[in-house]
Amino acid sequence: MSDKPGRDTRGRPGLGTARQPRQPAQQQPQPDDGSQSTGSASGAQSPPRPATGPALRGTNVNTGSSSIGPSSTGPSSTGPSSTVPSSTGPSSTGPSSTGPSSSGFRAARPVQGGKPQPSVAFSTRNRPQPQPQPQNQTSADAASSTSLAEDDGDDAGQTTTTTTTTTVPQPTAKPAQTDGIATRPRTGLGPGRAANPIPMMARGRAQARDRREDEAASDAHVETKDVDLDTLVRNPGSEADDESDTSSESSEAKQPATKVPSGRQQPDDSTTTTTTATTTTTTPINTQAPTQSISTDDSTTTTTTASTSTTPIDTRAPTRSISTDDSTTTTTIASTTSTPIDTQAPTQSSSTSTEAKSTGPDPRRAAFQQQRRVAAKVLAPDKRAWGNDLAKVLNLPMPSSQTRLLNEGLATAGQIAGSNAYSQQDKQAASQHEQALRAAGNPPWGADMAMQAADAKVQLDLLSIPPNNRKLSPLGADLKGVNKTFWIENIDAGGTKTKAFLCKPASESGAETMPSGGKPGGEVAREALAGRAAQFLLGKGLDIGMPETHVVKLSGGLLPGNARAGEVTCSVQQFGDSAGQIGTQSRAVKGQIDAKKVAALGVFDMMTLANDRHGGNILLGPNGELIPIDHGENFTETTDPTAAARLKTTLGGVGNALLAIPSAHDPMPKEVAAAAASVNPGELHETLTADRDAVAARHGDMKGMISDAAIISAERAGQFTKLAAKMKPPISVAAAQVALGTHVKELLDPTLEYGAFSANAQSILAAVAKQQGAIKEVCLSSNTDYELLCQEVEQLGWRVQRRGEPTVPDLVSDPMTMMAILANQAKAPPISLKASDYPKELQLPQGMRAANAPPELKQGRRDFEAQFKAMCEANLQAVEQARDSVDEQAANPVLLRTRKRAVTALLLLIPANQQQAMQARATQLDTGPADAAVAGYRDLSADLTDLALAEQQRRFRAVEQPCRLDLFSRCDELKGGAVPNCYYDAFNELTAGNVLKGEREIVRLEASGSTVATVRDGIWKKFSVEATVFAIPGNDPDLVAFLDNLKQQDLSVVFGHYTKLRDRIYGGAFPKKT
Amino acid sequence: MADEAAQRAWIKRVLGTEFPVRAAAKRVPPLMPIWRDAKEAVDAGIGKLQDALRAEDDEDLQVIVDFGLFGIGKQENVRLMAALLDADKAGTAGALAKVVDAVEDYQAFLEASPVVALLERNPFGVTVPMRKTLGGALAEIVRHAA
């Protein structure tokens, strides 16, 4: 799905606001080469022994005159948060402090843009902002408009501007993501066998006999012997021959004939009749390519029917069978015994001759339709619904999504064929797609068959929509994506519209490189390949519940707003019922998620190198199962440094939503571990390669979208996962993911020999096994706790990846790096050298520029800079070593300290009548064992956060309307009433009117307590309005979720007192140090 | 009963006194047959329903058939059967109290279970009168046991 927290945060107004500081004007100064990673190691010298702190600790050099290239630290390095020396951090935030004063907190944050940020009331504005990805960072304005449109904002700046503010959500828009149809009651055929082609064959044979015996009885068509398609596919002739033998002997004598006399039909009816007959007789034959069978009399039917008994099921070569009279029958039979007979073309081409002979309404037409229904064994909708409901309450595994796809597709085909609402052309097309579905046989399908079936199903869904409305439906405006996303809907016989697939057109080629490191447009192939990988793992006993995902080509005209000509390659994902995104679920709900499901998904993500597993990309099914979606960034191109660096966050860090599920930190369940250990990585490689090539063979534009290196990396990741699964005692899947995500270089370097890889893997796994407790504690920290941890890390000069914010490489984002920094109080080094940082003998004389320095001085300065660079690299390595050695003993004191601070602050934000009880809990924890206190404070902090949020929500509701009116009136006043539609939407994303958008900053808090916001009018002229605080996107997922809910309820202006809440929680509300 | 009355009459006539009449223990008819009959009736309906599901030859429905609808309410049923066996065997007040508890549990299950509601509302034309039949039997059991 496109609804990703990270991306959401951009796509949704408030979140975009948070990101705004990344605009160039607010970027912190970067070294010449743009890297910020150099200094990341500075604090590293201290770990694990703080006494050995880095030489650069506390260095206050930031002239930028001689920046040290970031390349020195490589992509995976942890960059410092800013060029601001850590000395700017407030002393009040020392480890032993009970909490910094608000000013201290603000002061602690590094400055941006090379100058200190103003100490404004909204502290989150002041924290170091992630560095934008170069390719996306164009301008502030561009970023602004982009963020409004994108839903894939997980990758700040990586997404393209595909939507403008004119596409902001409308009041009626509702998130459609949780709507699903996977288990919706639908008319569908039974299992594949119920819809198997044999009955059709039998009918065809019966028709042949009918003619020979010239007996009129349409009952002959209702022969529906059940033959499993699988059997038929395996032994194309066996079942059919058997049946043919027996039936031809017995029924020839008994079966009444069905007349298909020439000249019996009226022109209007003849086509239909002929179509039906032809389709029926040739259903078993899969004719992918157009075939033609032109007949002028009945002999063709006979011939075709006879031929089916020996014709292979799946023959795609175009064939042509022309018979003009009875004399050709023999010839036709002969040819068709080895050649498939067309099933569709004849219905068009042969109609001319038969029309002339039509004599009137064929009484058998209705019988045929009845027979068709009987043969297809369409399960009545009420029965389907009942079965689905019962299966749900019994928590029974539903049949595979492929089976559902088959059944639903056949049901749709039957519906179209049996309805007068569709044109003949539609019916013929539907019949063609039905055959394609039938030809796919019973699931499970391979890549090619699955694509064929999915394509047919999609086309049938589209055909089910009346021609005048035949377009895809854009996803709810509030969930709009980087690339527009659409629903493919289905209309059943009762006119009920249901969602069938989520459709994502491929990015246009001009777009930037994708977060996976792949080419634009390749996300479609990645989606499909992830689906195949899921099927592969299903065969190994790992069911991750991924909906069917495939690549199809759709006419560009079906896509609203599409400017591309011709067909558009899209990924389609079958949609299912959902109770919402995992990222918005409560702790209680997350705590109940089955450990096996979580572990299985974790294994899948590791083996496919998922690079976008945020909280919006896992849905929660109606029975608590996980439904992973949006795999367009899987199969990371690890040769792309940026993409590889992302994995630290998206797989091994805060960007991975799985890590926030408690059961992910349990030891890997036996069943999952056994299944993962049974995977043969080489087989995985071969399967992925074959499936990738199958996709490319069918969709030429997908060729080359997934490199061999990406698949090799997946294989290597599979090897690592396998080793992790074999650990004794078993480790958690979360720990394994952290290990893989934070050691991409050591594990996934394609040039790494297996021996070296294996040694690295063993050592990494052994290390992470000891860190599981600490990983769990950090990952399951309440949002308040986590924010405090982030702030402490920032105070040491590092930049930190926040929860729910777009992934930016090179930030501190994984739990163990964070703990290593805090446990050792490792300060980040500056990323550039100031003039004064050089030794005296290397300093330039007054007025001399570096370029004009004497050669000896130049060389000396270069040597010094090289030393500085080497030192930074050493520091980075030291941090990484410290990261691998931090255990619970080191982490717990840090966690306990921050949690106590959080609790102290949060106690002030909850209703007074609950404060005493909560305080008592804290006191009880203080008197208990220290180890228990860490977990106890975690829970207490989480509970208090919930309470504080609820209280703030209550307050917010009370003030929303007055705030809105205040802004309206103020806008009007300032503009002299010339602004007819001056308003903001929920997240500072303007929906209409002349005021396009606000500056994303809430600039200051007036002495009076009111807020002044700067907005722009239609000609981009700034003016200020006085208002209460706008909703600013929180970095707290709970806040974001709440705002989302509000947005659904009322898309009008929503002003946030959340900011105040957040400020109180994370900033000024902390008790001052006494 | 007749023997006991005759004995009492003989004592009074011969010995001139009355044997103290001990409060007669509550006589409870066997409870298990009540339940068994009702359960069999319902199981017959479930059996027909399973046949109907099977006849549809649908994969979804086959999953339900494979699951086995007879097992629905198994936990409550086991507890009730055990209590009924004890009550029929011992007939003590404690055993009867357990029966009442078990019956209440089963009644709650019948009332609240969405499975029961679905089985009764099945679209296959098969009558599975769980609440009526089982509920009636449970009411009767309670009437005897309470």
Boltz contact constraints between the chains, C-beta under 6 A:
constraints:
  - contact:
      token1: [A, 190]
      token2: [B, 57]
      max_distance: 6.0
  - contact:
      token1: [A, 190]
      token2: [B, 58]
      max_distance: 6.0
  - contact:
      token1: [A, 191]
      token2: [B, 59]
      max_distance: 6.0
  - contact:
      token1: [A, 194]
      token2: [B, 57]
      max_distance: 6.0
  - contact:
      token1: [A, 379]
      token2: [B, 56]
      max_distance: 6.0
  - contact:
      token1: [A, 379]
      token2: [B, 58]
      max_distance: 6.0
  - contact:
      token1: [A, 382]
      token2: [B, 123]
      max_distance: 6.0
  - contact:
      token1: [A, 383]
      token2: [B, 123]
      max_distance: 6.0
  - contact:
      token1: [A, 386]
      token2: [B, 123]
      max_distance: 6.0
  - contact:
      token1: [A, 387]
      token2: [B, 60]
      max_distance: 6.0
  - contact:
      token1: [A, 387]
      token2: [B, 61]
      max_distance: 6.0
  - contact:
      token1: [A, 389]
      token2: [B, 118]
      max_distance: 6.0
  - contact:
      token1: [A, 390]
      token2: [B, 64]
      max_distance: 6.0
  - contact:
      token1: [A, 390]
      token2: [B, 118]
      max_distance: 6.0
  - contact:
      token1: [A, 393]
      token2: [B, 114]
      max_distance: 6.0
  - contact:
      token1: [A, 393]
      token2: [B, 115]
      max_distance: 6.0
  - contact:
      token1: [A, 396]
      token2: [B, 63]
      max_distance: 6.0
  - contact:
      token1: [A, 396]
      token2: [B, 67]
      max_distance: 6.0
  - contact:
      token1: [A, 399]
      token2: [B, 59]
      max_distance: 6.0
  - contact:
      token1: [A, 399]
      token2: [B, 60]
      max_distance: 6.0
  - contact:
      token1: [A, 403]
      token2: [B, 59]
      max_distance: 6.0
